[in-house]
Amino acid sequence: MLNIGILNKFVKYGINTWLRFICSSIDINTLNLIINNNSLSRIEDIYLEAINLIYQNIFINKIIIRIY
């Protein structure tokens, strides 16, 4: 049986690494994931809060993203 905490940390690490790979600079304050308990392959909610984001020479001071 797969532990939900380990899966949650693994997905968070993957998202964090992907964002650092595509952005020149990013400071992630908050990254929250809500994973469905019945189907572990389904993510219900993603909340990302970041500051000082530089993506393709565009500077964003603060960004909040919420995906359902």
Distance bins in CASP14 RR format, pairs under 12 A and 6 or more apart:
PFRMAT RR
TARGET T0000
AUTHOR 0000-0000-0000
RMODE 2
METHOD distances of the structure
MODEL  1
1 7 0 0 0 0 0 1 0 0 0 0 0
1 40 0 0 0 0 1 0 0 0 0 0 0
2 8 0 0 0 0 0 1 0 0 0 0 0
2 10 0 0 0 0 1 0 0 0 0 0 0
2 11 0 0 0 0 0 1 0 0 0 0 0
2 35 0 0 0 0 0 1 0 0 0 0 0
2 37 0 0 0 0 0 1 0 0 0 0 0
2 39 0 0 0 0 0 1 0 0 0 0 0
2 40 1 0 0 1 0 0 0 0 0 0 0
2 41 0 0 0 0 0 1 0 0 0 0 0
3 9 0 0 0 0 1 0 0 0 0 0 0
3 10 0 0 0 0 0 1 0 0 0 0 0
3 35 0 0 0 0 0 1 0 0 0 0 0
3 40 0 0 0 0 1 0 0 0 0 0 0
4 10 0 0 0 0 0 1 0 0 0 0 0
4 11 0 0 0 0 0 1 0 0 0 0 0
4 33 0 0 0 0 0 1 0 0 0 0 0
4 34 0 0 0 0 0 1 0 0 0 0 0
4 35 1 0 0 1 0 0 0 0 0 0 0
4 36 0 0 0 0 1 0 0 0 0 0 0
4 37 1 0 0 1 0 0 0 0 0 0 0
4 38 0 0 0 0 0 1 0 0 0 0 0
4 39 0 0 0 0 0 1 0 0 0 0 0
4 40 1 0 0 1 0 0 0 0 0 0 0
4 41 0 0 0 0 0 1 0 0 0 0 0
4 42 0 0 0 0 0 1 0 0 0 0 0
4 43 0 0 0 0 0 1 0 0 0 0 0
5 11 0 0 0 0 1 0 0 0 0 0 0
5 12 0 0 0 0 1 0 0 0 0 0 0
5 13 0 0 0 0 0 1 0 0 0 0 0
5 33 0 0 0 0 1 0 0 0 0 0 0
5 35 0 0 0 0 1 0 0 0 0 0 0
5 37 0 0 0 0 0 1 0 0 0 0 0
5 40 0 0 0 0 0 1 0 0 0 0 0
6 12 0 0 0 0 0 1 0 0 0 0 0
6 13 0 0 0 0 0 1 0 0 0 0 0
6 35 0 0 0 0 0 1 0 0 0 0 0
6 40 0 0 0 0 0 1 0 0 0 0 0
7 13 0 0 0 0 0 1 0 0 0 0 0
7 14 0 0 0 0 0 1 0 0 0 0 0
7 33 0 0 0 0 1 0 0 0 0 0 0
7 35 1 0 0 1 0 0 0 0 0 0 0
7 36 0 0 0 0 0 1 0 0 0 0 0
7 37 0 0 0 0 0 1 0 0 0 0 0
7 39 0 0 0 0 0 1 0 0 0 0 0
7 40 1 0 0 1 0 0 0 0 0 0 0
7 41 0 0 0 0 1 0 0 0 0 0 0
7 42 0 0 0 0 0 1 0 0 0 0 0
7 43 0 0 0 0 1 0 0 0 0 0 0
8 14 0 0 0 0 0 1 0 0 0 0 0
8 15 0 0 0 0 0 1 0 0 0 0 0
8 31 0 0 0 0 0 1 0 0 0 0 0
8 32 0 0 0 0 1 0 0 0 0 0 0
8 33 1 0 1 0 0 0 0 0 0 0 0
8 34 0 0 0 0 1 0 0 0 0 0 0
8 35 1 0 1 0 0 0 0 0 0 0 0
8 36 0 0 0 0 0 1 0 0 0 0 0
8 37 0 0 0 0 0 1 0 0 0 0 0
8 40 0 0 0 0 1 0 0 0 0 0 0
8 43 0 0 0 0 1 0 0 0 0 0 0
8 44 0 0 0 0 0 1 0 0 0 0 0
8 46 0 0 0 0 0 1 0 0 0 0 0
9 15 0 0 0 0 0 1 0 0 0 0 0
9 16 0 0 0 0 0 1 0 0 0 0 0
9 31 0 0 0 0 0 1 0 0 0 0 0
9 33 0 0 0 0 1 0 0 0 0 0 0
9 35 0 0 0 0 0 1 0 0 0 0 0
10 16 0 0 0 0 0 1 0 0 0 0 0
10 17 0 0 0 0 0 1 0 0 0 0 0
10 33 0 0 0 0 0 1 0 0 0 0 0
10 35 0 0 0 0 0 1 0 0 0 0 0
10 40 0 0 0 0 0 1 0 0 0 0 0
11 17 0 0 0 0 0 1 0 0 0 0 0
11 18 0 0 0 0 0 1 0 0 0 0 0
11 31 0 0 0 0 1 0 0 0 0 0 0
11 32 0 0 0 0 0 1 0 0 0 0 0
11 33 1 0 1 0 0 0 0 0 0 0 0
11 34 0 0 0 0 0 1 0 0 0 0 0
11 35 1 0 0 1 0 0 0 0 0 0 0
11 40 0 0 0 0 0 1 0 0 0 0 0
11 41 0 0 0 0 0 1 0 0 0 0 0
11 42 0 0 0 0 0 1 0 0 0 0 0
11 43 1 0 0 1 0 0 0 0 0 0 0
11 46 0 0 0 0 1 0 0 0 0 0 0
12 18 0 0 0 0 0 1 0 0 0 0 0
12 19 0 0 0 0 0 1 0 0 0 0 0
12 28 0 0 0 0 1 0 0 0 0 0 0
12 30 0 0 0 0 0 1 0 0 0 0 0
12 31 1 0 1 0 0 0 0 0 0 0 0
12 32 0 0 0 0 1 0 0 0 0 0 0
12 33 1 0 0 1 0 0 0 0 0 0 0
12 34 0 0 0 0 0 1 0 0 0 0 0
12 35 0 0 0 0 0 1 0 0 0 0 0
12 43 0 0 0 0 0 1 0 0 0 0 0
12 46 0 0 0 0 1 0 0 0 0 0 0
12 47 0 0 0 0 0 1 0 0 0 0 0
12 48 0 0 0 0 0 1 0 0 0 0 0
13 19 0 0 0 0 0 1 0 0 0 0 0
13 20 0 0 0 0 0 1 0 0 0 0 0
13 28 0 0 0 0 0 1 0 0 0 0 0
13 31 0 0 0 0 1 0 0 0 0 0 0
13 33 0 0 0 0 0 1 0 0 0 0 0
14 20 0 0 0 0 1 0 0 0 0 0 0
14 21 0 0 0 0 1 0 0 0 0 0 0
14 28 0 0 0 0 0 1 0 0 0 0 0
14 31 0 0 0 0 0 1 0 0 0 0 0
14 33 0 0 0 0 0 1 0 0 0 0 0
15 21 0 0 0 0 0 1 0 0 0 0 0
15 22 0 0 0 0 0 1 0 0 0 0 0
15 26 0 0 0 0 0 1 0 0 0 0 0
15 28 0 0 0 0 1 0 0 0 0 0 0
15 31 1 0 0 1 0 0 0 0 0 0 0
15 32 0 0 0 0 0 1 0 0 0 0 0
15 33 1 0 0 1 0 0 0 0 0 0 0
15 43 0 0 0 0 1 0 0 0 0 0 0
15 46 1 0 0 1 0 0 0 0 0 0 0
15 47 0 0 0 0 0 1 0 0 0 0 0
15 48 1 0 0 1 0 0 0 0 0 0 0
15 50 0 0 0 0 0 1 0 0 0 0 0
15 65 0 0 0 0 0 1 0 0 0 0 0
15 67 0 0 0 0 0 1 0 0 0 0 0
16 22 0 0 0 0 0 1 0 0 0 0 0
16 23 0 0 0 0 0 1 0 0 0 0 0
16 26 0 0 0 0 1 0 0 0 0 0 0
16 27 0 0 0 0 0 1 0 0 0 0 0
16 28 1 0 0 1 0 0 0 0 0 0 0
16 29 0 0 0 0 0 1 0 0 0 0 0
16 30 0 0 0 0 0 1 0 0 0 0 0
16 31 1 0 0 1 0 0 0 0 0 0 0
16 33 0 0 0 0 0 1 0 0 0 0 0
16 46 0 0 0 0 0 1 0 0 0 0 0
16 48 0 0 0 0 1 0 0 0 0 0 0
16 50 0 0 0 0 0 1 0 0 0 0 0
17 23 0 0 0 0 0 1 0 0 0 0 0
17 26 0 0 0 0 0 1 0 0 0 0 0
17 28 0 0 0 0 0 1 0 0 0 0 0
17 31 0 0 0 0 0 1 0 0 0 0 0
18 26 0 0 0 0 0 1 0 0 0 0 0
18 28 0 0 0 0 0 1 0 0 0 0 0
18 31 0 0 0 0 0 1 0 0 0 0 0
18 48 0 0 0 0 0 1 0 0 0 0 0
19 25 0 0 0 0 0 1 0 0 0 0 0
19 26 1 0 1 0 0 0 0 0 0 0 0
19 27 0 0 0 0 0 1 0 0 0 0 0
19 28 1 0 0 1 0 0 0 0 0 0 0
19 31 0 0 0 0 1 0 0 0 0 0 0
19 46 0 0 0 0 0 1 0 0 0 0 0
19 48 0 0 0 0 1 0 0 0 0 0 0
19 50 1 0 0 1 0 0 0 0 0 0 0
19 53 0 0 0 0 1 0 0 0 0 0 0
19 54 0 0 0 0 0 1 0 0 0 0 0
19 55 0 0 0 0 1 0 0 0 0 0 0
19 63 0 0 0 0 0 1 0 0 0 0 0
19 65 0 0 0 0 0 1 0 0 0 0 0
20 26 1 0 0 1 0 0 0 0 0 0 0
20 27 0 0 0 0 0 1 0 0 0 0 0
20 28 0 0 0 0 1 0 0 0 0 0 0
20 31 0 0 0 0 0 1 0 0 0 0 0
20 50 0 0 0 0 0 1 0 0 0 0 0
20 53 0 0 0 0 0 1 0 0 0 0 0
20 54 0 0 0 0 0 1 0 0 0 0 0
20 55 0 0 0 0 0 1 0 0 0 0 0
21 55 0 0 0 0 0 1 0 0 0 0 0
22 53 0 0 0 0 0 1 0 0 0 0 0
22 54 0 0 0 0 0 1 0 0 0 0 0
22 55 1 0 0 1 0 0 0 0 0 0 0
22 56 0 0 0 0 1 0 0 0 0 0 0
23 48 0 0 0 0 0 1 0 0 0 0 0
23 50 0 0 0 0 1 0 0 0 0 0 0
23 51 0 0 0 0 0 1 0 0 0 0 0
23 52 0 0 0 0 1 0 0 0 0 0 0
23 53 1 0 0 1 0 0 0 0 0 0 0
23 54 1 0 0 1 0 0 0 0 0 0 0
23 55 1 0 1 0 0 0 0 0 0 0 0
23 56 0 0 0 0 1 0 0 0 0 0 0
23 57 0 0 0 0 0 1 0 0 0 0 0
23 58 0 0 0 0 1 0 0 0 0 0 0
23 59 0 0 0 0 0 1 0 0 0 0 0
23 60 0 0 0 0 1 0 0 0 0 0 0
23 63 0 0 0 0 0 1 0 0 0 0 0
24 52 0 0 0 0 0 1 0 0 0 0 0
24 53 0 0 0 0 1 0 0 0 0 0 0
24 54 1 0 1 0 0 0 0 0 0 0 0
24 55 1 0 0 1 0 0 0 0 0 0 0
24 56 0 0 0 0 1 0 0 0 0 0 0
24 57 1 0 0 1 0 0 0 0 0 0 0
24 58 0 0 0 0 1 0 0 0 0 0 0
24 59 0 0 0 0 1 0 0 0 0 0 0
24 60 0 0 0 0 0 1 0 0 0 0 0
25 50 0 0 0 0 0 1 0 0 0 0 0
25 51 0 0 0 0 0 1 0 0 0 0 0
25 52 1 0 0 1 0 0 0 0 0 0 0
25 53 1 0 0 1 0 0 0 0 0 0 0
25 54 1 0 1 0 0 0 0 0 0 0 0
25 55 0 0 0 0 1 0 0 0 0 0 0
25 56 0 0 0 0 0 1 0 0 0 0 0
25 57 0 0 0 0 0 1 0 0 0 0 0
25 58 0 0 0 0 0 1 0 0 0 0 0
25 59 0 0 0 0 1 0 0 0 0 0 0
25 60 0 0 0 0 0 1 0 0 0 0 0
25 61 0 0 0 0 0 1 0 0 0 0 0
26 48 0 0 0 0 1 0 0 0 0 0 0
26 49 0 0 0 0 0 1 0 0 0 0 0
26 50 1 0 1 0 0 0 0 0 0 0 0
26 51 0 0 0 0 1 0 0 0 0 0 0
26 52 1 0 0 1 0 0 0 0 0 0 0
26 53 1 0 1 0 0 0 0 0 0 0 0
26 54 1 0 0 1 0 0 0 0 0 0 0
26 55 0 0 0 0 1 0 0 0 0 0 0
26 59 0 0 0 0 0 1 0 0 0 0 0
26 60 0 0 0 0 1 0 0 0 0 0 0
26 61 0 0 0 0 0 1 0 0 0 0 0
26 62 0 0 0 0 0 1 0 0 0 0 0
26 63 0 0 0 0 1 0 0 0 0 0 0
26 65 0 0 0 0 0 1 0 0 0 0 0
27 48 0 0 0 0 0 1 0 0 0 0 0
27 49 0 0 0 0 1 0 0 0 0 0 0
27 50 1 0 0 1 0 0 0 0 0 0 0
27 51 1 0 1 0 0 0 0 0 0 0 0
27 52 1 0 1 0 0 0 0 0 0 0 0
27 53 1 0 0 1 0 0 0 0 0 0 0
27 54 0 0 0 0 0 1 0 0 0 0 0
27 60 0 0 0 0 0 1 0 0 0 0 0
27 61 0 0 0 0 0 1 0 0 0 0 0
27 62 0 0 0 0 1 0 0 0 0 0 0
27 63 0 0 0 0 0 1 0 0 0 0 0
28 47 0 0 0 0 0 1 0 0 0 0 0
28 48 1 0 0 1 0 0 0 0 0 0 0
28 49 1 0 0 1 0 0 0 0 0 0 0
28 50 1 0 1 0 0 0 0 0 0 0 0
28 51 0 0 0 0 1 0 0 0 0 0 0
28 52 0 0 0 0 0 1 0 0 0 0 0
28 53 0 0 0 0 1 0 0 0 0 0 0
28 62 0 0 0 0 0 1 0 0 0 0 0
28 63 0 0 0 0 0 1 0 0 0 0 0
28 64 0 0 0 0 0 1 0 0 0 0 0
28 65 0 0 0 0 0 1 0 0 0 0 0
29 47 0 0 0 0 0 1 0 0 0 0 0
29 48 0 0 0 0 1 0 0 0 0 0 0
29 49 1 0 1 0 0 0 0 0 0 0 0
29 50 1 0 0 1 0 0 0 0 0 0 0
29 51 1 0 0 1 0 0 0 0 0 0 0
29 52 0 0 0 0 0 1 0 0 0 0 0
29 53 0 0 0 0 0 1 0 0 0 0 0
29 62 0 0 0 0 1 0 0 0 0 0 0
29 63 0 0 0 0 0 1 0 0 0 0 0
29 64 0 0 0 0 1 0 0 0 0 0 0
29 65 0 0 0 0 0 1 0 0 0 0 0
30 46 0 0 0 0 0 1 0 0 0 0 0
30 47 1 0 0 1 0 0 0 0 0 0 0
30 48 1 0 0 1 0 0 0 0 0 0 0
30 49 1 0 1 0 0 0 0 0 0 0 0
30 50 0 0 0 0 1 0 0 0 0 0 0
30 51 0 0 0 0 0 1 0 0 0 0 0
30 62 0 0 0 0 0 1 0 0 0 0 0
30 63 0 0 0 0 0 1 0 0 0 0 0
30 64 0 0 0 0 1 0 0 0 0 0 0
30 65 0 0 0 0 0 1 0 0 0 0 0
30 66 0 0 0 0 0 1 0 0 0 0 0
31 43 0 0 0 0 0 1 0 0 0 0 0
31 45 0 0 0 0 0 1 0 0 0 0 0
31 46 1 0 0 1 0 0 0 0 0 0 0
31 47 1 0 0 1 0 0 0 0 0 0 0
31 48 1 0 1 0 0 0 0 0 0 0 0
31 49 1 0 0 1 0 0 0 0 0 0 0
31 50 0 0 0 0 1 0 0 0 0 0 0
31 64 0 0 0 0 0 1 0 0 0 0 0
31 65 0 0 0 0 1 0 0 0 0 0 0
31 66 0 0 0 0 0 1 0 0 0 0 0
31 67 0 0 0 0 0 1 0 0 0 0 0
32 43 0 0 0 0 0 1 0 0 0 0 0
32 44 0 0 0 0 0 1 0 0 0 0 0
32 45 1 0 0 1 0 0 0 0 0 0 0
32 46 1 0 0 1 0 0 0 0 0 0 0
32 47 1 0 1 0 0 0 0 0 0 0 0
32 48 0 0 0 0 1 0 0 0 0 0 0
32 49 0 0 0 0 1 0 0 0 0 0 0
32 64 0 0 0 0 0 1 0 0 0 0 0
32 65 0 0 0 0 0 1 0 0 0 0 0
32 66 0 0 0 0 1 0 0 0 0 0 0
32 67 0 0 0 0 0 1 0 0 0 0 0
33 40 0 0 0 0 0 1 0 0 0 0 0
33 42 0 0 0 0 0 1 0 0 0 0 0
33 43 1 0 1 0 0 0 0 0 0 0 0
33 44 0 0 0 0 1 0 0 0 0 0 0
33 45 1 0 0 1 0 0 0 0 0 0 0
33 46 1 0 1 0 0 0 0 0 0 0 0
33 47 1 0 0 1 0 0 0 0 0 0 0
33 48 0 0 0 0 1 0 0 0 0 0 0
33 66 0 0 0 0 0 1 0 0 0 0 0
33 67 0 0 0 0 0 1 0 0 0 0 0
34 42 0 0 0 0 1 0 0 0 0 0 0
34 43 1 0 0 1 0 0 0 0 0 0 0
34 44 1 0 1 0 0 0 0 0 0 0 0
34 45 1 0 1 0 0 0 0 0 0 0 0
34 46 1 0 0 1 0 0 0 0 0 0 0
34 47 0 0 0 0 1 0 0 0 0 0 0
34 66 0 0 0 0 0 1 0 0 0 0 0
34 67 0 0 0 0 0 1 0 0 0 0 0
34 68 0 0 0 0 1 0 0 0 0 0 0
35 41 0 0 0 0 1 0 0 0 0 0 0
35 42 1 0 0 1 0 0 0 0 0 0 0
35 43 1 0 1 0 0 0 0 0 0 0 0
35 44 1 0 0 1 0 0 0 0 0 0 0
35 45 0 0 0 0 1 0 0 0 0 0 0
35 46 0 0 0 0 0 1 0 0 0 0 0
36 42 1 0 1 0 0 0 0 0 0 0 0
36 43 1 0 0 1 0 0 0 0 0 0 0
36 44 1 0 1 0 0 0 0 0 0 0 0
36 45 0 0 0 0 1 0 0 0 0 0 0
37 43 0 0 0 0 0 1 0 0 0 0 0
37 44 0 0 0 0 1 0 0 0 0 0 0
38 44 0 0 0 0 0 1 0 0 0 0 0
42 68 0 0 0 0 0 1 0 0 0 0 0
43 67 0 0 0 0 1 0 0 0 0 0 0
43 68 0 0 0 0 1 0 0 0 0 0 0
44 66 0 0 0 0 0 1 0 0 0 0 0
44 67 0 0 0 0 1 0 0 0 0 0 0
44 68 1 0 0 1 0 0 0 0 0 0 0
45 65 0 0 0 0 0 1 0 0 0 0 0
45 66 1 0 0 1 0 0 0 0 0 0 0
45 67 1 0 0 1 0 0 0 0 0 0 0
45 68 1 0 1 0 0 0 0 0 0 0 0
46 64 0 0 0 0 0 1 0 0 0 0 0
46 65 1 0 0 1 0 0 0 0 0 0 0
46 66 1 0 0 1 0 0 0 0 0 0 0
46 67 1 0 1 0 0 0 0 0 0 0 0
46 68 0 0 0 0 1 0 0 0 0 0 0
47 63 0 0 0 0 0 1 0 0 0 0 0
47 64 1 0 0 1 0 0 0 0 0 0 0
47 65 1 0 0 1 0 0 0 0 0 0 0
47 66 1 0 1 0 0 0 0 0 0 0 0
47 67 1 0 0 1 0 0 0 0 0 0 0
47 68 0 0 0 0 1 0 0 0 0 0 0
48 62 0 0 0 0 0 1 0 0 0 0 0
48 63 1 0 0 1 0 0 0 0 0 0 0
48 64 1 0 0 1 0 0 0 0 0 0 0
48 65 1 0 1 0 0 0 0 0 0 0 0
48 66 1 0 0 1 0 0 0 0 0 0 0
48 67 0 0 0 0 1 0 0 0 0 0 0
49 60 0 0 0 0 0 1 0 0 0 0 0
49 62 1 0 0 1 0 0 0 0 0 0 0
49 63 1 0 0 1 0 0 0 0 0 0 0
49 64 1 0 1 0 0 0 0 0 0 0 0
49 65 1 0 0 1 0 0 0 0 0 0 0
49 66 0 0 0 0 1 0 0 0 0 0 0
50 60 0 0 0 0 1 0 0 0 0 0 0
50 61 0 0 0 0 0 1 0 0 0 0 0
50 62 1 0 0 1 0 0 0 0 0 0 0
50 63 1 0 1 0 0 0 0 0 0 0 0
50 64 0 0 0 0 1 0 0 0 0 0 0
50 65 0 0 0 0 1 0 0 0 0 0 0
51 59 0 0 0 0 0 1 0 0 0 0 0
51 60 0 0 0 0 1 0 0 0 0 0 0
51 61 1 0 0 1 0 0 0 0 0 0 0
51 62 1 0 1 0 0 0 0 0 0 0 0
51 63 1 0 0 1 0 0 0 0 0 0 0
51 64 0 0 0 0 0 1 0 0 0 0 0
52 59 1 0 0 1 0 0 0 0 0 0 0
52 60 0 0 0 0 1 0 0 0 0 0 0
52 61 1 0 0 1 0 0 0 0 0 0 0
52 62 0 0 0 0 1 0 0 0 0 0 0
52 63 0 0 0 0 1 0 0 0 0 0 0
53 59 1 0 0 1 0 0 0 0 0 0 0
53 60 1 0 1 0 0 0 0 0 0 0 0
53 61 0 0 0 0 1 0 0 0 0 0 0
53 62 0 0 0 0 1 0 0 0 0 0 0
53 63 1 0 1 0 0 0 0 0 0 0 0
53 64 0 0 0 0 0 1 0 0 0 0 0
53 65 0 0 0 0 0 1 0 0 0 0 0
54 60 1 0 0 1 0 0 0 0 0 0 0
54 61 0 0 0 0 0 1 0 0 0 0 0
54 63 0 0 0 0 0 1 0 0 0 0 0
55 63 0 0 0 0 1 0 0 0 0 0 0
END
